[in-house]
Amino acid sequence: MVQGFFRGAFFMPVVVSGVVVTILWQQLYGYEMGSINMLLMSMGLDKVGWLTDPSWAMPSIAIMATWKNVGLYIILFLVGLQSVPKSLYEASALEGATGWQQFWHITLPVINPTMIMVMILSTIGGFSLFIEPYVMTGGGPLNSTLSSVLYIYKQGFFYYHMGYAATLGLVLALIILLVVFIQRTVIENKQP
């Protein structure tokens, strides 16, 4: 019962609309009345311009985007860990393997496909960050949160440079493909 509750709690941000989560975090990050700044002020600290200071804006959005997606990655890792046959641990324990050796030689190789999947999903998610900067800051302040997809969107739908936006979209897709291919190759070749 408790285990199911925590799994659901971790996974809840994944199923809630990205816009709803973004608006919630926008309220938390508010400069004047945001909950985080009110907490800082109650501890005697200065307010932080989470979304108005160019040096804080993108890290703030990254924290929110990570929080929104971490539930999916947790569930994937749980499934990967549950797929490790217990008999492998039992056999290695009989042979005198330590916990670290079991982790290095059994757990990691078996969950390697899960690690690859999480890496690919997080890479694609990082490259395709759109809703969060669009709703929270519109790409500002001073373009500090202008993601590649938001830039493509603005070029196509604000400035009507459709050909340029389409070309950028294709180039971005090729870059993502290349990065994912390199990641997959490196991870698969580094199996213990």
Secondary structure, DSSP 8 states (H G I E B T S, - for coil): -HHHHHHHHHHHHHHS-HHHHHHHHHHHT-TTT-HHHHHHHHTT-----TTTSHHHHHHHHHHHHHHHHHHHHHHHHHHHHHTS-HHHHHHHHHTT--HHHHIIIIIHHHHHHHHHHHHHHHHHHHHT--HHHHHHTTT-STTTT--HHHHHHHHHHTS--HHHHHHHHHHHHHHHHHHHHHHHHHHHHT--
